[in-house]
Structures are given as structure tokens and as C-alpha cells.
Amino acid sequence: MQPINIAIVRGDSLKKQETQVFEQFDKEKFNITACCGLKNIPSLEGVSLPVKRLRSSADTFVGKNFYKYLFGRYNMLFGLENELRAYDIAHTVELYNYYTLQAVRAKRLNTKLKVVTTVVDNTFGRFEYNYWPRFRMPPAYWREKINGIMQESIRGIDAFLAISSYSAELIRDLGAPQNKITIIPEGFVLPPVKKADGLIKKYGLEGASFYLSISRQVWEKGVYDVLYSWKMYQHSSPKAAQQILVMVGDGPEYANIDRLIKEFNLKANVKHIKTIPYEDLQQLYPHARALLLGSTPTRTWQEQYGYVLAEAIMHGCPVISTISGAIPEVIENAGILVPPANPVAIKDALLTIENAEKYQKLKEHCQQVKEKFSGDLYKERLIKAYFSVV
């Protein structure tokens, strides 16, 4: 039996964390190559899969916006159709990415090609209103183009892999056949946990009980709510003085958050760090008391998955987060859910987990919930999906 040739097509967002799952596939049965743009955003250092780089509309700022705003083409990969002549399966992400439509159209050149698409998006009406900068709503011609791209893709996709029930509902709403939709939560292959004494010292956390908050520093990730809740917590519990919040992430609100930390006199209890290497975070999770994510829905976005939530749970780290998008589905009972945009509720959750019995229950639930994020389970589900179309 010849191995199945699979192209993992990801535009400008191919991630090492994702390739690690595909690296576990049996090489005698699967021949896997990743395709991405020349200017892939995440670092691919350490990726062992073969990677084919193609010119992309997203390689330059001008090209990205020219194709995106005039033609509705997100992440177009030049020459992808010809590249896919040699493959049995093209695995893409998102209906609105133009490379998904390119993969569908490549079936005209390669009649054996099947297209499998993972759908992360879960925001209804995302392209219908308030999406263009300085416009109340996108122009009608643009909405027609992006919807046309998605509808043609839907007609040609052979299997839809929704990462949450929210995503599955969106696919159904857009007209995908129910019998082609499977819900497959993403899984991870995590590095082995090592002694973290050196890392604890590196980040100035010796002898401290610490919490993590990892997100891009933007309003919708709830960074202000997390900081305000931490400020209130300091005034609400005698134990809080011995706790440290480690806020990790960069973005437009970084400087303002930094200013507020100083103005709130929280320098001793908040460490604000732009970036921590992925490998370091994996070693810090098991020692963190909890992970905080204050995600808040906007008119065009809600939390799609919350990968840091899954990683934390896999390491036995409970979560305090909000009811936004797929978050309740991800964390189940391995954490405390609070309303979005409610720092008081986050503060109350911090007080709740001071109770040793309640905290231990959350730790136990982490052990139960983490199985669904297993890299091995994710791999087996992907293999089943691939065999369903070839």
C-alpha cells in the first residue's frame, strides 16, 4: 500500500505546536508536507516536517491588504493549485482563507485530491458588518466576494473538522452538509516536564505562589479586567500579598498596562513580560496556581478555543476564565467560569480557590479533562477523518 500524500496548508500561520502532532504519524502510511507562505508568522525552528514555502498575498503589507480588501482574498498562496497535483489530501484551515478555495479548485487538476478543512471560527456574521476599518459595514461587493469564496469552498470540501460545537454550528449555518461535519478538539504534544528551579529563579518567582495570564495585550483578551481584578484581590485577602501575577504577552495595550501596574503600586505583585519562550511556559504551567484569561466578546469576535487554556489544563493548572465562545466547552469543570467584562467576578474566583478543598477539586478535574487534548487521541481522530475521504 502506497503512503497517503497529505499537504498541511496553513498560509502564514503554520505553527510548530501543530506540526508536532503530524510528526507522530506513521511515515510508512502517511507522507506529510506542510505548505506555508514565505513570511510565515510563527517561528518554524525545530520543525522536522518537510516545509514547502510559496509566495503569499500576506508576504507584504501592501499585498496583504490589496488582495484582502479589494478581492476578499485572505492568505492566497501563489501556485498552490499546481503544487497540490502530487497530493491525495489537502488539509486547510478556515472557510474564508483563499487557500482553502485554491485547494478545492486544485481538484480540477488532480481528480484524486480530497480537501479536509479545520474550522476554528465561531463568530456568526463576522463578515457581514463592522469589519472594515473606518466603515460601518464592509461594502456590498466585498461581502458578496467573501461569501462567494466561502460558499464555493463549502461545495468542494470533502470533510469539515470543527474544533468546537460553536464552530460546527457556524458551518451548518453556512450550508455545509451535516454528514461531512465532525467535531475534533485540537490536541497537543507537550514536552516532558523538567525540574523548573532554574526557570523559577530566571523569572524571579523563587518561593512565591504565582498565577499566569497569557494573551495578546488587547482589550478583547480582557487584560484590563485581569489587572483590575488582581488589584481588588490585593485589598481583599491577607494571602494576596504573597501571590504574584505573571502577565505574559505583547500588543497595543502593553505600554498602558505597564503604566497601570506602576500607578496601582503593583510592581511587587505583578510581573509584566512581553514574551516567554514556549518551552519555558510549558515548564512553568505545572507550578502555577492558576491561569487567568478574561476574554471578552466583541461585535466581530469571540474566543475561538483558547489554546493556553488547554495547555494549562494538560499540566494540571486550573483556569479562571470567562463565558466567551468555546471557552466553557474547552475547560468544562477544570476551572471557574465568570461573566465577561467583570473583574469583580474574577476577584471572587481568586478568593474561592483559596479554599484548599475547592482548589484540589479543580486540580482533580484537570486530570479528567486533559485527556481530550491528548496528542495521540487527536492524531487518531485525524487519521479516521483522512481515511473517511480517500
N, C-alpha and C positions, 0 to 999 in steps of 0.2 A: 504493500500500500504506500503510495506516494504521500509525503507530508502535505498538509494543507498550508498553502501560502497565504499569510494574513498581513495586511498593511494596517498599522495603527496610525490613523491620520489625525493630527492634532493642531494644525495651523501654527500659531505662535505660542501654544500653551502645553507643549509636551513636558511632563514632569517626571523626575527621577522616581518619586514615590509610586507613580503609576507603572512605570516600566519594570519596577522590581517584581510586580505580580507576573507580568508576561515573561520575565526571565526564568520563572519557575516551571514554565510549560515544557513538556516532553519534546525535545528537539528532533526526535525521530518521527513524531507525529505532526509537529507544527513548525513551520518555517516563518518566523515573525520578524518584520522590519517596521520600524517607526518612520513616519514621514512628517516633517515639520518645515517651517519657514527658515530662511537664512538667519533671521533675528529672533529666534525663539527666546521668550522672556525668561523662564526658569533656567538655571544652570543645568547642563547635561553632564557635568563632571561625574564620573563614576558609573555612567550608564553603559551597560555591556551589550544591549541590543544593537544590531546594525541600525544606523540612522541615515535616512536619505533626506537631504535638505533641498528644498525647492524655493525658487523666488516666490515671494508672497506679497499680496497687496498691503500687508501690515508691516513690511520691512522698513518703510519710511513713513514719517508723519504725514507728508503730503499724499502719498499713495493710499495710505490707510483711510484718510478722510475723503479723498476723491472718490474712491470706489464705494465707500460706506454710505456717504450722504447723497451721491448722485445716482448710484445704481443699487443700493441696498445690499452690497456685496461685502460681507464680513469675512475676513480670512480667505481670500481667494488664493489658491496655490497654482501658479502658472505651470502648465504641463502635467498636471496631476492625472488627467484622463489617460494620457499615453503611458504614464508611469504605472497605472493600475492594470495594464494589459496582461501583466505576468502574475496576477493575484487571483485567488479564489474568493477571498473575503476582504472588504474594506470596512474597517471599524472606525466610525467617525463620532463626533460629539456635537450635539445640538442641531436642531432643525434649521435655525437661522444662519448657521455658518455656511458660507457659499461652497466650501469644500465638500460638504455633505451632498449638495446638488451635483457638484462635479463628479463625485463618486457614483451617484445614480446615473448620470449621463454617460459615464465610462462603460456602463453595461452595454451600450450600443457598439463599442469597440471590442468588448470582451463579454461574450454572451454567458459565460460560466460564472461571472462575477456576482457575488451577493453583497448587499450592503446592510451592515448592522450599525445602529446608531444609539449611543447612550444619550439620554436626555436628563439634564440636571435642572434646567429652567423650570420654574414653578409659578411664574407671575402671569396671571391672566391679563390680557390687554396691554402687555408690555409695549408693543409697537403701535398701539392704537392712539395713544395720547401722551403728551408731555415728555417726549423722548429727545427731540432735537433741542440743542442749546438755543435759548432766546426765542423759541417758538412755543405757542400754546399747545400745538399738536403738530406732528410731522405732516408735511404736505401730502395731499391725497395720492399723488402719483408715486411717492416713495412708499406709502403704506401698501399701495397696490403691488409694487415691485417686491417688497419683503414678504408679503403674504403669498405672492405668486411663487417665490423661491421655496417657501416652506411647503406649500401645497404640492408642488411638483416633487419635492423630496419625499413627502409622505406617501405619494402614489408609488414611488420607486423603491422605498426602503423595505427590506425583507424581514427585519426584526427590530423592534424598539425595546431598549433596555432602560427603564425608568429607575432612577436611584431612590425614589420615594413614591408614596401613594399620591402626593401632591403632583409630582411630575407626570405620573400615569394619568391623572385626571386631566391635566393640560393636554396631553397627547390625544386623549379621547375627544376632548372638546374641539380640537383642531381637525378631527375627522379620521384619525388612524383606526384601523380595524382592531377590535378588542383581542382577537386571536393572535395578533402579532405583538402584543404588549406583554412584557414580563417585568416585574419589579425585582431589581437586583441591587441591594445596598452595596456601595463600594467597600472593598476590603483592602487591607494593608499588610505589608510585610515589614515588621518593625525590627530594628537592630536589637541584638541581645542587650539586656540591661547590665551595665557595669557599675562598679563602685563609683559613686559620684562625688567623693570627697573633694577631689581636685576642682570639679566644676562648682561645687557649693562655695568653695573658697574663691574661685575665679570671679564669681558674681556677688561676692560679699554677703553670703547668706549663712555663714557659719553660726550654728547654734540658734538659728531663727526658724520659726514656723512661717512658711510663706505660701502665698496664693499666686496663681498665674492668670494673666489676662493677655491673650494673644490675638491680635487682629490688626488690620489696616487702620490707621488713625483717621477715621472718617466718622461723621455724625451718625450715619445709619448703623454702624457697628456698636453703637452705644458706649463709646469711650468716655463721654462726659457722665453718663449715668453711672458707670462703674466707678469713676473717680469721686463723684458726689456721694455715692453710697459708702465708699471707703472713708470719706471724711466723716460722715454721720456715724459710722461704725466706731471710729476712734473715740467719739464722745459718748457712745452707748454701752461700752463694755470695758471693764478693767483689764480684760485679757488682750484687748486690741493693741495695746502699746507694744506687746511682744510679737506682733504679727507684721509681716512685710508683704506688700502687694508688688509684684513684678509685672509691669506693663510693657509688653513687647510689640513693636510694630512701628512702621513709618507711614507718613501720609500727610495730607494737607493740614490736619489738626494737631500735628505733633508739637509744633512750637507753642501753640496756645495751651495744650495740655501741660506742657513743661512749665509754662508761666503759672498756671493754676496750682500746680504742685507746690511751687515756691510760695505763692500767696496764701495757700491754705496751711502753710507750715507743716507740710507732709514729707519733706525731704528724708526724714529719718525712717519713714514707714512706707515710702513708695520708691521703687527703682524703675526709672523710665529708660528703656533701652530700645534703640532703633531696630536692631536685628540681633538675633541669637542663631547660630548655625543649627540647621535641622537636627543634626546628630546630637548636639548639646541639649536641645529641647527634649528629645526622646529620653535622655538620661535624667532630666530634671522632673519630668512628669511624675514618676513614682514617689518623689519626695515632696511634691506639692500637696498642700492640704486640700485645695480645690481649684478648679478652673472657672473663671468668670467670663461670660460673654453676654453683653447687654444688647444684642441685635434688635434693631427697630425697623419695622417695615416702612417703605416709602411708597409713593404712588406707582413706581415702576420696578420695585424690587422687594423681595423678602428673602430671608435666609434660605439658601438652596439645600444646604446639607450641614455645613459647619464641620469641616474636616478635623479641626483642632479638638472638637468635642469627642469625636470618635477616637482620636489618638489618646486623649486623656483617659477616657473610659477603658481603653485597652490596657493602659498602665495602672488601672485601679485608682484613678484620680477622679473623685466625684465632681459634678458640674453644677454650677448655678447659672441658669440662662433664662431666656425669655420665650414666650409663646409667639414664635415668628416662623412662618414657613414650615420647613421639615424638622425643626429642632425637637419638638415633642416626640416625633417618630424616631429620631436618632437616639435621644438619651433615655427614653422610656422612664424607668424608675431609678436610674443611676444618678439622679441629681434632683435639684429643686427647680421647678418652673415658676416664673413670675411674669406679671404683665409687662409688655414692653414700655419703655419710656417711664419707668417707675423706680427711681433709685431707692426710695424708701423700702420697697419690696425686696430689693437686693440686699439692703442693710438688714432687714428682718431675717432673710435667709442665712446671712452670715451669723447672726445670733443663734438661729436654730441649730446650725451644725456645731455650735459649741457644746451641745449636749452629746456626750460620748456615745450613748446608746443609739441615738438617731444617726450620728455620723457613721458608726460602724455598720448600720443597716445599709447606708448608701454605698459603702465600700463593698459589702457583700453583693449588692445589686450590680455593681460594676463587673464583678466576676461572671455574673449570669448574662449580662447584656453584651459583653465584649465578644462573645462567640460569633455574633452575626457579622462582625467586622474582620473575621479571620481571613487572611490572605489565601489560605488553602480552600476555604469554602467559596470565596469569590472566584478563584480560578476554576473550580469545578462547575460553578454556575455559568461562567463564560463559555467553558468548553461545551456544556449542554446547549447553550444558545447557538454556538457556532455549528454544532452538528445538526441542529434543527433546520438550518438553511442550506447546507451543502448536500 
